[in-house]
């Protein structure tokens, strides 16, 4: 039997009637089987993807300080107007601000996130958050996560020396903002931000010594934040983004569910996977970058 293929059609020449009948019978059975398989399992890839846990990307923006003086703007200081323009721009693009608690609820309890979530984080807990950022967040009904350095808030809570240029949030200000529903507070260590090592293990320090030192430091701020805000925070922002291979597991044992790094990348949050909440990437917002150029990178546009 010679088979000629033309445009996907098989022609038979010189074939006996019985052979042709047999071939047609086999072909009919094959077509029926293929149609049945297509109806019951249309695309194999869909079956595979249907078994995978849903996930969503979360871009996280990192701010530090807000000042009006143009001469003081820089990599870690933006103007209040820039901050307002950023929030307006995010809303124009359809983004909705979320907190780390929203991410935890998504991972643990399948609570849906907005279609286009974005997280605003503000590190160090300068008093400029209360003076400038907080009113702007209220204006745009946007949420933010503010990471507090315990020692500095403790000092300025008992000092009469206050200037928006350098002072840090007081516990009373933290308590007021936490009641707004717009501000979620995070732990930024008690005294590790003044060390060049941040939360990293020190040279010559063994695992037990490191665990004890890190735990004592962060728990000190945990207690102060709980007293001020009335809630136990579950997020730790690594000072300078410095961490060790054991730091996430140590923090997890202290009931921290989320850690924030300074690595510039968009993170993917997966339902049912608590590990995806550690060392989330963030994009630092410098004053010098144009709004469009910065968010093109930070949002992956």
C-alpha positions as CSV (number, residue, x, y, z in Angstrom):
1,X,0.0,0.0,0.0
2,X,1.4,3.4,-1.0
3,X,0.4,6.4,1.1
4,X,0.5,9.9,-0.4
5,X,0.2,12.9,2.0
6,X,-1.3,16.0,0.5
7,X,-2.6,18.9,2.7
8,X,-3.1,16.5,5.6
9,X,-5.3,14.0,3.6
10,X,-4.2,10.4,3.1
11,X,-5.0,8.9,-0.3
12,X,-4.9,5.1,-0.9
13,X,-4.0,3.7,-4.3
14,X,-3.9,0.1,-5.4
15,X,-5.5,-1.0,-2.1
16,X,-7.8,-4.0,-1.8
17,X,-11.4,-3.3,-0.6
18,X,-10.9,-5.3,2.6
19,X,-7.8,-3.3,3.5
20,X,-9.5,-0.1,2.8
21,X,-12.4,-1.0,5.0
22,X,-10.1,-2.0,7.8
23,X,-8.2,1.3,7.5
24,X,-11.4,3.3,7.5
25,X,-12.6,1.5,10.6
26,X,-9.4,2.2,12.5
27,X,-9.5,5.8,11.4
28,X,-13.1,6.2,12.6
29,X,-12.2,4.7,16.0
30,X,-9.2,7.1,16.2
31,X,-11.3,10.1,15.4
32,X,-14.0,9.2,18.0
33,X,-11.3,8.6,20.7
34,X,-9.7,11.9,19.9
35,X,-13.0,13.8,20.1
36,X,-13.9,12.1,23.4
37,X,-10.5,13.0,24.8
38,X,-10.8,16.6,23.7
39,X,-14.2,17.0,25.4
40,X,-13.2,15.4,28.7
41,X,-9.6,16.9,28.7
42,X,-9.6,19.8,26.3
43,X,-6.1,21.0,27.0
44,X,-3.7,19.1,29.2
45,X,-1.9,22.3,30.3
46,X,-5.2,23.6,31.8
47,X,-5.4,20.4,34.0
48,X,-1.8,21.0,35.2
49,X,-2.4,24.7,35.9
50,X,-5.7,24.0,37.6
51,X,-3.9,22.0,40.3
52,X,-1.4,24.8,40.9
53,X,-2.0,27.3,43.8
54,X,-3.2,30.7,42.6
55,X,-0.6,33.5,42.9
56,X,-0.3,37.2,42.3
57,X,2.5,39.7,41.8
58,X,3.0,42.5,44.4
59,X,5.1,45.5,43.6
60,X,6.4,47.2,46.8
61,X,7.5,50.9,46.9
62,X,10.0,52.0,49.6
63,X,10.1,55.5,51.0
64,X,12.0,56.9,53.9
65,X,11.7,60.6,54.6
66,X,9.6,63.6,53.4
67,X,10.8,67.2,53.4
68,X,9.7,70.3,51.6
69,X,13.1,71.9,51.2
70,X,14.3,71.1,47.6
71,X,17.9,71.3,48.8
72,X,17.4,68.3,51.1
73,X,15.9,65.9,48.6
74,X,17.9,62.9,47.5
75,X,18.0,59.1,47.3
76,X,16.1,58.7,50.6
77,X,14.2,61.9,50.8
78,X,11.2,63.0,48.6
79,X,9.0,66.0,48.8
80,X,5.4,65.7,50.0
81,X,4.2,66.8,46.6
82,X,6.1,63.9,44.9
83,X,4.5,61.5,47.3
84,X,1.1,62.9,46.5
85,X,1.8,62.7,42.8
86,X,2.9,59.1,43.2
87,X,-0.3,58.1,45.0
88,X,-2.4,59.9,42.4
89,X,-0.5,58.1,39.6
90,X,-1.0,54.7,41.1
91,X,-4.7,55.3,41.4
92,X,-4.9,56.5,37.8
93,X,-3.3,53.2,36.8
94,X,-5.9,51.3,38.8
95,X,-3.7,50.1,41.6
96,X,-5.0,49.6,45.2
97,X,-2.7,49.8,48.2
98,X,-2.6,46.8,50.5
99,X,-0.8,45.9,53.8
100,X,1.2,42.9,54.9
101,X,-1.9,41.7,56.8
102,X,-3.8,41.6,53.5
103,X,-1.0,39.4,52.1
104,X,-1.2,37.1,55.1
105,X,-5.0,36.7,54.7
106,X,-4.5,35.9,51.0
107,X,-1.9,33.2,51.7
108,X,-3.6,31.7,54.8
109,X,-7.4,32.1,54.2
110,X,-7.8,32.7,50.4
111,X,-9.1,36.2,51.1
112,X,-8.9,37.9,47.6
113,X,-6.5,40.7,46.9
114,X,-7.4,43.6,44.6
115,X,-6.8,42.9,40.9
116,X,-3.8,45.3,40.9
117,X,-2.3,45.4,44.4
118,X,0.6,47.6,45.4
119,X,2.3,48.1,48.8
120,X,3.6,51.4,50.1
121,X,6.3,51.0,52.8
122,X,8.0,53.8,54.7
123,X,11.2,52.9,56.6
124,X,12.8,54.4,59.7
125,X,9.7,56.0,61.2
126,X,10.7,59.7,60.8
127,X,8.3,62.2,62.3
128,X,7.8,63.5,58.7
129,X,5.5,60.5,58.2
130,X,3.1,62.1,60.7
131,X,3.6,65.6,59.4
132,X,3.4,65.0,55.7
133,X,2.8,61.4,54.6
134,X,-0.1,60.6,56.9
135,X,-2.3,63.6,55.7
136,X,-1.6,62.6,52.1
137,X,-2.5,59.0,52.7
138,X,-5.8,60.2,54.3
139,X,-6.4,62.4,51.3
140,X,-6.1,59.5,48.8
141,X,-7.5,56.9,51.2
142,X,-4.4,54.9,50.7
143,X,-2.6,52.4,53.1
144,X,1.0,52.2,54.0
145,X,3.3,50.1,56.1
146,X,5.6,52.1,58.4
147,X,8.7,50.4,59.8
148,X,9.8,51.9,63.2
149,X,13.2,51.9,64.8
150,X,12.4,51.3,68.4
151,X,15.3,53.1,70.1
152,X,14.7,56.4,68.2
153,X,10.9,56.4,68.8
154,X,11.6,55.7,72.5
155,X,14.1,58.6,72.6
156,X,11.8,61.2,70.9
157,X,8.8,60.1,72.9
158,X,10.7,61.5,76.0
159,X,12.3,64.5,74.4
160,X,11.2,68.1,73.8
161,X,13.7,68.4,70.9
162,X,11.6,67.9,67.9
163,X,12.2,68.9,64.3
164,X,10.7,67.4,61.1
165,X,14.2,67.4,59.7
166,X,15.5,64.7,62.0
167,X,13.1,63.6,64.8
168,X,11.3,60.2,64.8
169,X,7.7,59.2,65.5
170,X,6.5,59.2,69.1
171,X,4.5,56.4,70.6
172,X,1.5,58.7,70.9
173,X,1.7,59.5,67.1
174,X,2.1,55.8,66.3
175,X,-1.0,55.1,68.5
176,X,-3.1,57.7,66.7
177,X,-2.1,56.6,63.2
178,X,-2.6,52.9,64.0
179,X,-6.3,53.7,64.8
180,X,-6.9,55.2,61.3
181,X,-7.0,51.9,59.5
182,X,-4.5,53.3,56.9
183,X,-1.2,52.7,58.7
184,X,0.2,49.3,59.6
185,X,3.3,49.3,61.6
186,X,6.3,47.1,61.1
187,X,9.4,46.3,63.2
188,X,12.7,47.8,62.0
189,X,14.7,46.6,65.0
190,X,15.4,48.4,68.2
191,X,19.1,49.2,67.8
192,X,20.3,47.3,64.7
193,X,19.9,50.2,62.4
194,X,22.9,52.0,64.0
195,X,25.1,49.0,63.3
196,X,26.8,48.5,59.9
197,X,25.9,44.8,60.2
198,X,22.1,45.4,60.4
199,X,20.5,42.1,61.2
200,X,23.4,40.0,59.9
201,X,25.4,37.6,62.1
202,X,28.5,39.2,63.5
203,X,32.0,37.8,62.8
204,X,32.8,35.1,65.3
205,X,29.2,34.8,66.5
206,X,27.8,31.3,66.7
207,X,24.2,30.4,65.8
208,X,22.9,30.5,69.4
209,X,24.6,33.8,70.2
210,X,23.2,35.3,67.0
211,X,19.7,34.0,67.7
212,X,19.7,35.5,71.2
213,X,21.0,38.9,70.2
214,X,18.6,39.2,67.3
215,X,15.6,38.0,69.3
216,X,16.3,40.4,72.2
217,X,16.6,43.3,69.9
218,X,13.5,42.8,67.9
219,X,11.3,41.7,70.8
220,X,12.1,45.0,72.6
221,X,10.5,46.9,69.7
222,X,7.7,44.4,69.5
223,X,6.6,45.2,73.0
224,X,6.9,48.9,72.5
225,X,4.8,48.8,69.3
226,X,2.2,46.6,70.9
227,X,1.8,49.0,73.8
228,X,1.5,52.0,71.4
229,X,-0.7,50.5,68.7
230,X,-2.6,47.8,70.6
231,X,-1.7,45.1,68.1
232,X,1.2,42.7,67.6
233,X,3.0,43.4,64.4
234,X,3.9,40.5,62.1
235,X,6.3,42.3,59.7
236,X,10.0,42.9,60.0
237,X,11.9,45.3,57.7
238,X,15.6,44.4,57.5
239,X,17.8,47.4,58.4
240,X,19.8,48.3,55.2
241,X,18.3,45.1,53.8
242,X,21.0,43.1,55.6
243,X,20.1,39.5,56.7
244,X,21.8,36.1,57.4
245,X,20.8,32.7,56.2
246,X,19.2,32.0,59.6
247,X,17.5,35.3,60.1
248,X,14.2,34.5,58.5
249,X,13.8,31.3,60.5
250,X,14.7,33.1,63.7
251,X,12.1,35.8,63.0
252,X,9.5,33.2,62.0
253,X,10.0,31.5,65.5
254,X,9.1,34.9,67.0
255,X,5.8,35.1,65.1
256,X,7.0,37.3,62.2
257,X,5.1,36.3,59.1
258,X,6.6,38.8,56.6
259,X,10.1,40.2,56.1
260,X,11.0,43.0,53.8
261,X,14.3,43.2,51.9
262,X,15.9,46.0,49.9
263,X,16.3,43.8,46.8
264,X,14.7,45.6,43.8
265,X,12.3,43.0,42.4
266,X,8.6,42.3,42.2
267,X,7.6,39.4,44.5
268,X,5.0,36.7,43.8
269,X,2.6,35.8,46.5
270,X,1.2,32.3,46.4
271,X,-1.9,31.0,48.3
272,X,-1.0,28.3,50.8
273,X,2.7,29.1,50.7
274,X,3.8,31.0,53.9
275,X,7.4,31.0,52.8
276,X,6.7,33.3,49.9
277,X,6.1,36.2,52.4
278,X,9.8,36.3,53.5
279,X,12.3,38.7,52.0
280,X,9.9,40.5,49.8
281,X,11.5,42.7,47.2
282,X,11.1,46.5,47.2
283,X,12.0,49.5,45.0
284,X,13.5,52.5,46.7
285,X,11.9,55.8,45.5
286,X,14.6,58.5,44.9
287,X,13.6,62.1,44.4
288,X,15.7,62.4,41.3
289,X,13.8,59.8,39.3
290,X,10.9,60.9,37.1
291,X,7.6,59.5,38.2
292,X,7.0,57.7,34.9
293,X,10.5,56.2,34.7
294,X,10.5,55.0,38.3
295,X,7.1,53.3,38.1
296,X,7.8,51.7,34.8
297,X,10.5,49.8,36.6
298,X,8.8,49.3,39.9
299,X,5.5,48.1,38.4
300,X,7.0,46.1,35.6
301,X,5.2,48.2,33.0
